[in-house]
Every structure is written in structure tokens, then in C-alpha cells.
Amino acid sequence: MHNFLPIAYFQNQFVPFENATVSIATHALHYGTGAFGGLRGIPDPQNPNQALLFRLDRHCKRLSNSARFLHFDLPADKIQSVIVDFVRKNQPKSSFYIRPFVYTSDLGIAPRLHKIEKDFFVYGLELGDYLSPEGVSCRISSWYRQEDRSLPLRGKISGAYITSSLAKTEAVESGFDEAILMNAHGKVSEASGMNIFIVRQGQLITPGYEQDILEGITRDSVLTIARDLGIPVVERSIDKSELFIADEVFLSGTAAKVTPVRRIENYELSNVRPITEKLRDKLTAITENRDSAYKDWVYVIPLD
Ligand code: PMP
């Protein structure tokens, strides 16, 4: 069971987390017509009277875009002000994860997005490591990443996570930690809730947007950091066989941060990972606001 933060935002007000409950008839529960965000925050290691949120503006913009796909007009600045108030009210004492969610809250049946009540809630939980920082084993999933012609992949649409769930469970039940999904064209897309990077001959490679990936905010951060460090970067399609001969492979995501991959299917990868470690260390320093060159990525919230 998770340690939930005590206060949630629900139906336009802050309430105890336990009181933020929905009916079994809620439309989104049946049709997957919700969309969510996921942000990490920490108490400032340099100043316990403030909390730090990583790339708050980008997360709010992505959720606002997701809401648009659900025919719900929810401006990014509205999301941002609720999240800031949410953190102030909760006064988190350890590393935490915020889950903002938009959804069709109506109690009527029939799948649709028009003429239907919507709502926006926010809750949070304490969250340490999501995947082992020592490295994970990955199975190539028998489930494929969806295509944008079937659902909007630029949004974090809740219904889409059936594919992630099938893939993750298939991987875990067959002895792996995580799943890597191909897209409909047989190219590497991403993991169940993370983007993927490989390193070959000193070059950092990740699938581009045309490979049906989520527009990951950690992915964007890693690419920027790598370019700033002078690491050659290329966004291109990746074949399955390249995964097995890569010098390094890692996953990126808000929950997973930068997680090394140590094995894919029956191929053991090297445990020497200079580029993965360099990027991970830099990302950690940035999220802890120890790197002034990236202070624009860190939103500081006073807690008193
Ligand atoms: N892909 C999927 C399917 C995800 O759910 C996530 C987590 N949000 C990511 C990639 C990574 O995105 P981000 O770095 O923005 O957390």
C-alpha cells in the first residue's frame, strides 16, 4: 500500500485524501476516457522549508494537451496553480509523486467526449525508487505500442495503459522486470512507462516521435543534457537487434528517472555504463537544484 499525501484536490476543492472518491458508475472508469500526468518533487536538500518540482511547466502543458483530446478545456496555468497549492497544503517530508488526472466524471453510459461532465483531481504519494537503480532486465513484449491513427499518443490517455499493463505483467510473470514494446512497424518504441535510449560507439540514440512514443519530459531533459555535455545525439528508428549489441541501454521517465538495463531477453549487457552514469548524475544534480545552469527546470515552492 502506498503512503498517500493527506490532502487531495477533488471537485474544485482541497479535501482529505480519503474523502476524494468516485461512483462505480463514473464514465471514465468504463471507457478509459481519462488522462493523467505524473510529476516528481522533493523537499529541497539545501532548504527544508521549500519543495522542488521538476519541469512543472512542461508537465502542466502536456496534461492540458491531453485534456484537449478529451474535449476538456483546462489551461496549463490553472493546472499549475492547483499543483502549487496542493504541495503547499501537503508539506511533503520526503520524495513524492504527484498524479493530476482529468476524466469524464459523468454517471451516464455510452462512450463519447461531447456533452459530458468532466473533472480534474490531484493526489500524491511518497515515492522512492520505481525501478532498481542497479539495473533492470527487459522482455521484448508480444504486445505492440498503439498507433496515433487509433488514439492520440501525444496525450497520456488512461485507456491506453491497458497495453502497458499487459506488457508489464507479461514481462514480470515470465521473470523480467520491465517490457520493451515495438511499434506496429517492428521498430523499438518505448517501455511500459518509460522512453528508451541506447548507446553505440559513443553516440546516444533514441527513437524519434514518429516511432509512436510518448513525448517524455525526462527524455527531452536527457537529450538536452547530452547535447550540452557534447555527447553526440541522434533521434532515429532502432531495430530490435540493435538492442542486443548496444554498449549501453537505459530507460527514462519521471518515476524511473534514468534506469540502466542490464539484460534484454537472453542477452546480458555490459555493466560498464559511462554515458548512462554521466547523464544520471547530471539529472540528479539538476532535480536537486545543484546545477545553476538548469535552474529554470526546477520550480521552487515555499512551504511556510
Ligand atoms: N512513456 C510512457 C508510456 C509513460 O507512461 C511515461 C511516463 N510518463 C514515459 C514514457 C516517460 O515520460 P516522462 O519522462 O514525461 O515521465
Boltz pocket constraint, residues with backbone or C-beta under 6 A from the ligand:
constraints:
  - pocket:
      binder: B
      contacts: [[A, 38], [A, 164], [A, 190], [A, 191], [A, 192], [A, 193], [A, 194], [A, 195], [A, 213], [A, 214], [A, 215], [A, 216], [A, 217], [A, 218], [A, 219], [A, 252], [A, 253], [A, 254], [A, 255]]
      max_distance: 6.0
